[in-house]
Amino acid sequence: MYQTGSIHLTIPLSLYVHFPWCVRKCPYCDFNSHPLSGTLDEAGYLRALQRDLEIQLEDVPANSIQSVFFGGGTPSLFSPGAFAELLDSLSDVMVPNAEVTMEANPGTTEYHNFQEYRAAGINRLSLGAQSFSNVQLERLGRIHSAFETSESFAKARTGGFANVNLDLMYALPQQTVSEAIFDLTSAIALAPEHISWYQLTIEPKTEFARRPPILASESAVEGMEKRGHALLADAGYRRYEISAYATESHQCLHNLNYWTFGDYLGAGAGAHGKRSRPTGIVRTSKPRQPRLYLANPEATNQLGLAECELAGEFMMNALRLSDGVSFELFTQRTGVPFETISEQWQTLVNQGLVCEERLAATPLGYRHLDSLIQRFL
């Protein structure tokens, strides 16, 4: 519950659980992931997670957690039994039929049966396809082939998954427009319920930042986006977020909670959380290094957000949504009256960048979203 002035309301709550290990670090990846050396200490990490969650769930009422997301790293390195044990310990605090997502790498899923993951309580799968070109997959440092992506998707279907996302990137090294559209066409042909289609960006401290590849030209990227958006729309995928496309009723509820400035717990090495307290909004983070987390899973860094930061924090999430949100939600989720930014908002309305009737970017503003969000940071 969050008290601000006369507002007293319940903020939606989700749970993110991080699994920090992967088989090999991809050169574009800036997530908290660590190549696995030696044997995976599944039991030790599971104990640490359970202790972490025990502390964080002390003040969480029953039937509060609306979605759970197992991310990484590569969560599918862990056995179905590990997820069954975790979800069993969460059963009292989760709402019935909560969305439970697991990220999986097509190159690691052959070690386990998808039916067993489904039986463990996972009901949504996110497969890291990235490309359907073996040449590009090699450039991206992926450990799977295009065939393995298709094979993993088929196994997910036979294993009982009726809600599957495919992660796909464009503007890859030396990629042409036709090659990007081939990737997208290949993904659509599998008929997933959700496609995350996002541009490759070079992040600091990655291998690609140290040794930059030759990227697609700016004009090629524009062509990819124009043709790709039309292709996805024609295939029945609605763009509801800057890089997320879904068929009817299959938006990712977990990510929607992020983008509408809901609350979430973060458990696991390097996981982040956000909680709305009577005194304000607090960001949390866990130790990034797995060895430090394993040694003390209770350790948590906390940072309270100043009132002057809240507008930027909110806009950084909500403006990613194609439909935006209501003006009322801004005040409900931040505790800050919209009037504090109404003059700034009207200036952007006059510039044709945002809508007058709700907190949303216009098509022009959406094309320049990063610079638009900077106005509030």
N, C-alpha and C positions, 0 to 999 in steps of 0.2 A: 504493500500500500504506500502511496506517495501523497503527502499532505503539502499543499501549497495554496496559501490564502484560503478561499472557500472551496477549493477543489479537493475532493477526496475520492480516489478512484483506484481501480486495480489495473496494474500494468501487465500485459501478457508476458509470460516467462517461458524461455526455451533453455536447452542445455546443449553446449558444445563440448565434445570430448576429443582430445587430440592424441593421435598415435604418431610419435615423431620419427619412426624408422621407415626407410625405403630400401630397395635393393641397390639403387644407384641414384645419385643426385643429378637431376636434369640441369643443363647449363643455363636455363632461363629462370629457374625456380628460386624465389626468395622467401619461401615458406620455411618454417622451423622444421626442417627434415634432415635426417642424419643417415648416411649409408650404413647399413647393418654390417657389422663385422663380428663374426662368430655366431653363436647361438642366440636366438631371440629369447630374452628372459620374460616370457609371457606371464608366468605366475607372479614374478616380482612386480611387474608393472601393473598387473591387475590388483594386487594388494595395495599399491600406492594409490591407484585411482579410487579404490573403495574407501580408503582413509580420507582422501581429498574430498570425495563426495559426501562422506559422513559429516564432515565439518560444515560444508557449504549448504547442506540440506537441513541443518538444524532448525532454521526459521522458515522453511518452505512448507506451507500447508498441503494437505492431501489434494490430489487432482489439480495440481497447479501447472505442471510442465506440459506445454502444448506440443512441443516438438523436440526431438533429439537428433543431433547430427554427429556422426562419427567421422572425423576428418583426419588428414595427415599431411605429410608422410603417406604411408600406405596402410590403412586399417586392415585391408584384406590379408596382410601378413599374419594377423591374429586368427585363431581358430574360431569357428562358430560357437564353441562352448564358452569362450571368453565373453562374447557378446550376450549369450544367454544368461550368464551369471550376473553381468552388469545390469541388464534390463530387469532381471528378477528382483534385484535390490532396489530398483527404481519404481517398481510397480505401484506402490502406494502414492507416490507423488506425481505420477503421470496421469493425464486425462485418458479416458478410454479411447482406444483407436488413435492414439497420438501418432503423428508422422515421425517415423524413425528411419533416417537415411544413413547409409554407409557408402563412403567412397571406396572404389575398387580399381586396381590397375589390371588391365587385361593380361598383363604378363605375369601376374601372381595368382590369379583366381583359379588356375588349374589345380592348385594344391588343396582346394576345398570344394565342397559341393554347395552350389547356390541354394539348393533346397534346404540344406542345414542352416544357412544364414537366415532364410525365410522363417524356418521353424523356431529360430532363436528369438524372433520378434522384430526383425528388420523388415520394413514393408516398402522401402524406397531405395533404389540403387543408383549410384552415380558412377558411371564408367568413364575413365580418363582416356578417351580415344585420341584426342588432339589432332590427328590427321589420318587419312586413309591412303597416304602415299608412304611407301616404305622408305623412299629416299628422304622425305621430310622427317619421318620418325627417327631415322638414324641421325640426322642433323640435330634433332631436338634431344637426343640422348635417351630416347625411350627404349624400354627393354622388350616391347611387344611389336608384333607386325599388324598390318591391316587385317589380315585373315583372323588373327587371334581376337581382335576387337569384335568382329562379326560372330566368331565362335562363342565368345564370352556372352555376347548379347543373347544369342540363341539359347545358351545354357541358363541364363537368367530367366528367360521366358519359361522354359521347361521346369525351372526350379520354383515357379509360382510368383514371379515378380510381375505385377501389372502396372508398376509405376517406375519407369527407368529414365534417367537423364544421361545424355551423352555430352561430355565436355569436348569442345572443338575449338581450335584456334585458327586465325587467319592472319595475313600479313607476315607469313613465315619467311625465312631466309630465301631470297631469290624466287619467291612464289609469284606466279602469274595469276591473273584474274580467273582464267579458265581452270587452273589447278585448284584455286580456293573454292570455286563453284562445284568442282568434282567432289571435293571433300564434303561439302554441304549436301550435295545430292546423294552421296553414299550414306550419310547419316540419316537423311530423311527416308531413304529406301528401307531402313530398318524399322521405321515407324515408332521411335521412342515417344513417350508422352511429353518429354521436356528436352530442349537443346540449349546448352550454354555455349554461345558462339561469341568469342571475345578476341580482341586484337592482341597479338604478341607485343609486349613492351619490354624494353631492356631495363631491368631493375638494378640499382646499385648493389655492389658486392656479390654479383652473380658471375658465373664463368663468361656469359655473354657480355657482361659489362667490361670484363678484363680483355676479352678477345671478341670484339663486336663482329657479328656476321654481316653479310650484305643483305639488307632488308628489302622488301618490296618497295617500289617507288610510291610517292604520295598519290599520284594519279591512279596507280594500280589499286591502292587501298580504297580510294573513293569508288572505283569501279566494283571492287569486291563487295563493298557495303551496299551500294545501290542495287546490284543484281541479287545479292544475298538476302537482303530484306524482302525484296519482291518474291523471291523463290520461297522463303519461309512462310510468308503470308499466303501465297497461293496454295501451299501444302497444308494450311490450317493451323499454323503456329503463330500465336499472337505475341507480339513483343510487349511484354508487360514491365520490363526493366531494361536498362541500357544494353545488357548482354544476355538476357534471359528470354526464351521463347517457349510457350507452352500450348498444348492443346487444351480444349475446354476443361476447366476445373482441375488442372494439373499444375498450377503454379506451385513453386516450392514454398510451403508455409513457413519453414524455418527461416529462409532468407527474407521473406516478406516481413517477418518480425524484426529482423535487423533494420530493414529499410524504412519501417514505420516507427523506428526508435523505441522498440520494445526492450524488455530486459532479458538478459541471458546469463547463465552461469557458464564459466569456462573451467574445465577440469583437464588435467594432463599437462605435460611439459610444454611450456610456452603458450598455454591457452589464455585467452582474454575473456573478460566478462564485463557486464554492465548491470548495476542495480540502482533502482530509484528508491531513495530513503527519505524519511521525513525531513532530513536536513539537506537533501540535495542528491545529485546523481554522482555515483562513484564508479570509476573504472578499476578493474582488477586485472592482474596478470600473474602468471606462475613462472617459476624459473625455467629458462629456455633449455638449458643443458639437461638431457635425460638423467645423467648421473646425479646432478644436484636435486632434481625433482624426486628421484628415487630415494635419495637420502633424507629428504624432508618434504613430503607432499603437502604438508600443512602450510608451508611458507607461501605467503601471498602479498604482493605489492598492491597498495591501494592509492588511488589518486582521485581526489574530489574535483569535479569540474566547476570552474568559476562561471557565474551567470553570463559573463561576456562571451564565454566559449560556446554556450548552448545553441545559439542560432546556427553557427557554423557546423557544429556537430550534427544537428538535426538535418540541415539542408544537404550535407554531404551524403546522407542516406536517402531522405525522402525524394529529392529531386532526381534520383536515379530511376524512379518509377515513372512509366510513361503517362499514367493518369495522375500522378502526384497524390496529394492528400488534402484534407480540409484544413482551413485556417484554425479551426477549433482543435484539431489534433496537435498542432504545434504547441498551443498553450497547455493542453492536457499532458503532453509527454515531457515538456521542458519546465513547466511552472512559470514561464515567462510570458507576459501579455504580448499578443501579436502586434499591438500598437507600437512596441519598441522598435519594430523593423518595418512598419507599414509604409513609412516615407521612402525607405530604401527599396521596398518591393514595388511601389508605384513608379519609381524611376525606371526600374527594369521592365515594368509593364509598358511604359512609354517607349522604351527601346525595342519592344517587340520580342523580348527574351523570355518572359514568363506570362502566365495567364492572370487575368484580372479576378476571376471568380473562385480560384482555388490555388493552393501551393503546387504548382506544376510548371515545367518548362514548356515553351512553345516548340514547334518543330525546329525553329532557328536556334533557340536556346539549347535544345537537346543535342544539336550538332556540335555545340561548343560548351558542353557540360562542365568540363574541368575549369575553364575560365569563369564560367557562371558561378560555380560553387566557391571559387576563390573570393568572390565579392563579399562572402559572409564569414570568411576565415580570418 
